[in-house]
Amino acid sequence: MPTSNRRSKLADYQLSLVWGAWVQLGVSGWQKTHGDWAVDPEPLIIATAALEDEDPRLRDEALDWCIQHWRYVSRVQLKNLLREQPRDVREAWGPFAATVSHHAGVTWPQATEEFEYQTTGKSVLDSMEQPSRGWLRLRGMFGLGARTEILRFFLSGHRRATVARIAEQARYAKRVVADECDALEKSGVLRAQQVSNRFYYALNRADALKKFVGDVAPIRPDWTALFRVTSTLVALERSAGQLPNEALMVEAHRVAKMLEDDLDALYIEDPPELGQPDNYWPSVRDFAERYMGAWARGEWEPEEEEVVEMKPRRVVRRPVTSAGARKE
């Protein structure tokens, strides 16, 4: 992926991650780095629209893919995800959605006014057998809808969950998820169990379902949380050169605390260490460079660091600990 000297290091990492994910879905590109990642299309599409003019070729090729393969994109998921986005993301989304709608003859949520665009025709989704396309394959098998998202929830590594938890993750109404879970239980796909006064669902004969669905790439992150983390860290890095040092430390502390839930959703166990106030930004920056650099290369965990202490002939290795996305 070509880079610009005007972009920050974290912004380049962010673009590499987005490019790598799109190439796995069949977008024309050179970066074949994310074959071990199971790509979730809706968060990726919204994140790409938010990048706007950061990389015009990325935007054009993503538009081409959406225009050709809109049948595998859930408008319900897009609508519900957009509710969580800040204003600037929704504003960037409007023209992107309108352009897809105009060329594909569909209606995407919150579309505004399309811009001039000529399809490239380079995107090829010739097969869904690749592990990185596992979630698309699931939709090819079972269609778009809550039932497919429930199965994806459990295939992502969750062992059991309440209807409320599944609905939150699948981004469908609780009532809809409850009805679909009931149908899946009656068909023998799920089983229900009561713990205290709560009912939980889990996969029944999980091995049989996994064999039927086929290989799904082992890195299966919460893509919404992932892109929220990356975009927030990029914005913080951009503000670093504009804020006074004291204000930067305060902002770095705020960002680190704000991202705690998303880092938990990504099973990251070594968040930025907030020690002394004058170290808030260096700590967050170090965390961002290590993790976003790994994600840009298609790795989940940063490589082990080697730290040499100022003592004669003594080398101390400090491992990076991360559970990462759950792997099957």
Order of alpha helices (4+ residues) and beta strands (2+ residues): alpha-alpha-alpha-alpha-alpha-alpha-alpha-beta-alpha-alpha-beta-beta-alpha-alpha-alpha-alpha-alpha-beta-beta
